[in-house]
């Protein structure tokens, strides 16, 4: 239940390899790629260039938007993390196993999740079906199903490379918001002794603190968190208290105007109704902004059309490659490049010392060298005077 429309791209990656193998077989080549070709492909991937306008950003100038691609890369063993559709299917499966949904309803929802395009409606109906007839959201069986689906998340972290890269950016001031319902980043950060904090838009005080940069390791879940199903939101009307609050909307929109948003692992976040309500449709003159989106390039024509379309929203679309396997390494390399940027503050001279507190030893050594040089000159001068008298 994450970034809408995002498909589990690992499967398409495998499928593309099979398709490529079939083409090679038709041409009389062996299905297996030879070692030289593999090495060449890896070298080409490693030599990928980054936009200078992106890697020259200071970490504190960025706001990271993370979607299902991150969760899918970190915990591939949980299908529900791969896409919105996969998560709904997993919840239906859990409801059937826990016997909290009539078999007829199970069959009906499985049909809907396969055929219906608007999965938000399906999810909303599913939640309502497992909630009291009064329309209240609590108590409900939906929460139990989610707990079943996301049970022991920490044990399923297989590839923490992307999470480590995100943490390295957060350490240097990058803010993070997510469309995901899972808290994999917070779990991993706590394992690294970071004071991680999960936030949602219901807590106005926390949102304002986060938006003003006062919660360094805060992760804003704009859809809510699976540990609090009653706080989950599936459409903008659920956040009318937020969207109608001028103070909250002003600080959020100011982020979109003043930060460079970096979309990572996001399939169709810009179609997400809540993201649209909070940022996309509420901020004018978007073409003057400079945001970035890292995507999979499966089809060149689609990629370049998407790239041109997104420029109208002030978003530069770049590719991490044509296979999802390249995603973690790309994110790591990108984060490393950005973290190398020297903060302007590091070049400022601290008024309490000659060269700044970070260079006190250098300053002391320089003074000692100057003192020794002056002393040496004096002794030389005295010797010259004595010789001339």
N, C-alpha and C positions, 0 to 999 in steps of 0.2 A: 504494500500500500504506500507507494511512494510517488515519485515524479511521473505524472500521467503520460501514458503513451510510450514509455520507455520499454523496449523489448530486451529480453535477455540475450545480449549480443554474442555471448560466447557460442551459442548454438549456431548463429549465422556465420560465425568465424569458421567453425568446423565444417558447416555446409559448404562454404566457399572453397575450403581446401579440397573437399570431395569433388566439387564441380571442376576445380582446376585440374585435379587428378584425372578426371574423365576426359577433359580436353587434351591432356598430355597423352593419354592412352590412345585417343583417336589419331593423334599425330605420330604414333609409333614409338612414343617415349614410355619409359617405365613410370609407374605410378609414384614411386619414391623419388623425392628431390635429392639430387646428389649433394655431398658435403660442401662442395665449392659454391653451389647456388645458395645453400642455406647460409653460409658464411657471408656471401655477398648481400643477401637480404638483410641480415642482422647489421652489417656495416652501414647499409643504406639507411636503416632505421635509426641507428645511433647518430648518424650525421645530420639528422633532421634539424632544421633551423627554427629558431624561435623569433617571434616578432620583437624587435628592439623596443617598441613602444610598450610592450608588456613586461619584458624582463628587466627593464630599467625603472619600473615602478618600485617605490619603497613598499615593504610589506604592509605598513600601516595605511597605505593608500588603497589597499584592496579590500573587498568584501567577497568572501568565498561563498558561492551557492552550491551546495552538494546535493546530488540526486541519487537515484537508484544504482547508477553505474558504480559509485563508490562502494555501496553495500554489497553489490554483486561480486565485485573484485575481492573484497575483504573476506566475505563468508559465502563462497560459492555453494556450500553444502546446504544452504537454506533457500529453496526455490522461491519462497514467498518474498525474498528480498530482491528478486530479479526484475520484477515489474508489478505494476498496479494489478494487472489481470492475474498474474501468478499468485499474488497475495489474496485476492478474493477467492480464487480457486482453493487455496490452502485453508481459508476460513470455512468454506463450505465443507471441505473434507473433515476438518476438526469438528464442525457441528454435527456431521453424520456420525463420527466416531463417538462423540460425547452424548449422542442421542438427544440433542436439544433442538432439533429441527425435523419436522415431519418428512418422511421419505418422499412424499409427493412434492413438498417444497424444495427439497434437496435437488430433485430432478429438474424442477422448474428453474431454479437459480443456475444450475449448470448449463441449461439451455440458454439462458439470458447472457451469462458471462461469455459464452461462445459466439453468440450472434449479435448482441447489442453493442452499438458503438459507444454509447454514453455509459461508461462504467461507473461514473459518479452516481447515476440514478440507481444502478444495480446495487452498489454498495449501500446507498441510503436505504433502499428497500430491505436489504438484508439485515441491517442494523435494526430497523423498525420491526421486522418480523421476530427478532429475538429480544425485543423490549416489551415492557408492559403495555397492555391495550390502551391504557390511559394516555399514552404518548410520552410518558416520562422516559428519560434516558437511563435511569438507575432505579432498581437493579436491572441488569440484563445479562443474557448469556453470551452476547458478543464479546464482552470482556474476557470471559473464560476461554473462548475460542482463540482470541488473540494471544492470551497467555500460553496456550497450547502451541500455537504457531511459532512464537518467539521465545520459547522456553530455553533457558541457559545459553543466551546469545554469546556470552564470553567464551564458552567452550567451542564455538564455531568459527572463531577468528583464525583463519588459516594464512592469509596474506596481509599482514599489517603495514606493508610498505606505503600504501596510499595514506593511511591514517597517520603514520609517522611523519610523512611529508606535510600533511595538514597541520599537525601539531607544531612542526618547526616554523611554519608561517604564523601560527597563533602566538607563539612565543615572542615573535617580533612585531606583533601588533595587528595582524590580519584578523578581521571579524568574520564570523561564520554563521550563516543561516542555512536551513535545510528544509526540503519538502518531504523528507523521509520521516517515518514514524518510529524507526528504530533508533537506539542510542549507542550504536557501535563505537562511535567516536568518543563519547563520554566514558564508556567502559574502558576502552584502550588508554585514554588519557589518565584515568584514575590509576590504572596499572602502572603508569609511568610517574605516579605521584603528583599529577597535576590536579589543581582544584577545579575540576570540570563542573559545570552547572547546566542543566537542561532547562530551557525557558520556553514558554508559549505566550501567545498574545493575550491571554486572559488576565495576566498579571501586569497591569499598566505600569506600576512602579518599577518592576524589573525590566520591562521593555524599554522604558525611558533610560534607565541606568545603562543597559546594554547598548542602546543606540548612541549614547553619548560617550561610549568607550570606557565605561567604569567596571565592566565585568569581562576581564581579559579572556577567561576560559569559558565564557558563556556560549551556548549553541542555541540559537533561536529556531524552534520547530514551528513553522507557520501553519502547519496542519494539526499540531498537537503531537502527543507521544503515546505509544502503545500502552504504557504503564498507567495512563489515565484516559481510557477510552471515552469517558463522558466528555472529555475536553476536545475530542477529535472533531474536526470541521471538514465537511465535504462540499460546502458551497459558500459563497461570500456572505449570504444572509446570516450565517452563524457567527460572523464577526462584525455585525452591524454596529455593535458598541464600539469597536475599534475604528472602523471606517468612518463613523460619525463623530469621532473624537478629534477635534482639530489639533490638539497638542501632540497626540500620538502620530497622527497622519503626517504632521509637519516634520517630526524628527525622522520618520521612516523615509519620506520623500526626499528629505535633505540628504540622506545617505545615498540615494540613487542619483542625486545631482552632484554630490561631492566625492564619492568613492568610485573606484572602477570595480564593477561587479565581475567576478570570474566564475562562470558556470562550469562546473566539473561533474561529469557523470550524469548530466541532465539530458533527457531525451526531448521532451516537449514542454519544458517548464513555462515557456512563454504562452502556452495555451492553458496553463493552470489558472483557473478563475480567481483563486485567492491571490496569487502572485500578480495577476493583472489588476485586481482591485487595489492592492497595496502599493504597487510601484508602476507597472507598465502604463496603465491608462490614466493614472493620476498625475504623472509628471510630463509637462509640456516640453517641446523642443528637444525631443529625444535624439534627433540626428546630431545634435551638438555634443552629445555625451560620448564617452569612450569606455565601453564594456567589452568583455571577451567571453567566448564560449568555445570549449574544447569538445569536439565531436568525433565520432567514428565516420570515416569516409568509405561507405560501402559502394556508392554509385557516384561517379564523377559529375554527371549532369545534375543530379539531385543536390549534391554537395555545393556546387557553384551557384545554383539557383538559390539555395538556402542562404549561402554567404551573401549574395546580393540583397535578398529580402531583409536579412537581419541588419544590414547597414542602415536601413531606414529607421531602425530602433536604436541606432547608436551602438550596435553590437558587432564586433569583429569575430567572425567564426573561423577557427583554425582546426586542423585535423591532427589527431595523435597517430593516425595510421589507418590501415584498412582491416585491422584485426584487433579484437578486444584484448588480446594477450599483450599488446603494446601499451595499453592504458596505464598500468601501475608504474612502469619504468618512465613513461613520458611525464607523469605527474611528479615523480621524484626528481627528474632532471629539471623540470620547470621550477619547482620549489627551490631547488639548490641554486639555480641561476638568480632567482629573485632574492633569496636570502643573502646572496653575496653583495648586494647593493649596500654601499656604505651610507649610514644615516647621516644627514646633514648636521645633526647634533654632535656627531663625533668630531667634526671639524671646528666646532666652536671652542674658543679658549675660555676656560673657567677662570673667572675673575679672582678666585682665591689662590691661584698659583700662577707660576710663570707660563707654563705650557699646558695647563689643564691637569686635573687630578689623575687622569690616566697616564700622564707623562711626567709625573713628579720625579721618578727615578732618572729619566732622561735629562730633566732640567737640572737635577742635582749633579749628575755626572758632567753636564756641560759647564756648570758653574765651577766645579772642581778643576776641570781642564783649563778653563779660562784663568782661574786663580794660579794654577801651576805655571801657565804661560806667562802671566804677569810677573810672578816671582822669578822666573827664569830670566826674563828680560831685565829685571832690576839687578840681579846678580851679574849679568853680562855687562850692564851699564856701569856698575860699581867697579868691575874688573877693568873696564876700559879707562875709567877715570883714574884708577890707581896706576895703570900703565902709562898714562899721559902726564902724570905729575912728576 
